Structure formats: structure tokens, C-alpha cells
Amino acid sequence: SFGVSSEQTSLPQSVNDIGTLLDWLRQRGGNWQDELASGNSVRSAVNQEMATTETPITDGDEIALFPPVTGG
């Protein structure tokens, strides 16, 4: 868990897709670094559409991160 249900933030100009966003978030340390560590399967969506690391993001986009879940 990231410890927040939602957050608004200003991103550096170098953050322009999901992959660079995830890298930037990892640099925050703590839960962000742990939850987004390589090997963890975190899904993402941009404006309620499933996304990949190459999906571009722009100012005002809503980005959702989904940690892995198990079911049965």
C-alpha cells in the first residue's frame, strides 16, 4: 500500500509517460520505493484507461496505480 488514497502533485518536465512517472515515484523512497520495486506487478491507468509504461501522460491526467491482488 502506498499509504494514500489520492494525491495531486506537480511533476518535473522529464516525467512524460508512465515509466518515467514510476521511476520518479520510486525516488520518493519509503512505501513508494518498496511497492514499485522491480519485480512487483503494479498496473496503471491514465484517465480510466489501462496503460503501459510507454503510455504518455500530460498535465491534468488522472493516473491510477493498482497493486497486485490475489483471488480465489
N, C-alpha and C positions, 0 to 999 in steps of 0.2 A: 504494500500500500504506500502511496506517495504522501499520505497524511493530509491531503486537501481534496475537497470535492470539486472546487473550481478555483481558477486564478486568472487574473489579467496581468499581462506583462508586456513591456516593450522589448523587442528583440534587436540584436545588432543587425546591421545590413547584410552581414555574411550569412545569416540564417535565412535561407530561401527555399528549403524543402524539408520534408520530414526527417531525412537522415541528418542534416546539419542541426535541426532542432533537437533531435535526440542526443547528439554529441554535446550541444550547448547545455542541455539539461543535466547530463551526466557530470559536467564540470561543477555543478552546484554542490556535489558531494552528498553525503548522508543517504537518505532513502532514495533520492534520485539516482545516485550512482549505483546503489545496490539493485534497485528494481530494473534499471535499464542496462545492467551489465550484459556484456556479450554472452550469448547462450540463453538468455531469458527471452521468452516469446511474448513480446508486447505488441499488440495490434494497435493500429491507429486509424482515425477517420478525420477527414477535413470537410467541414460543413455537412456533416452527417453522411458522408460517402466514404466507404472503406478506402484506405490509402496504402501506399507502399513508401519505402524510404525515398524514392525518386519523385513522389508527388509534390508539386510546388505549393508553397504557401505564400500568402500576401497579407498585408495589413488588414485587420478586421476579420480574418478567418477564424472559425471556431475549430479547435483541434481537440480531439478526444483520444485518450490513451487507455487501453484496456489490458490489464494484466491477464496472464493465463488463468483459466478456470478449469476445474475438473467437474465431471458429471457422471451420472451413472444410471 
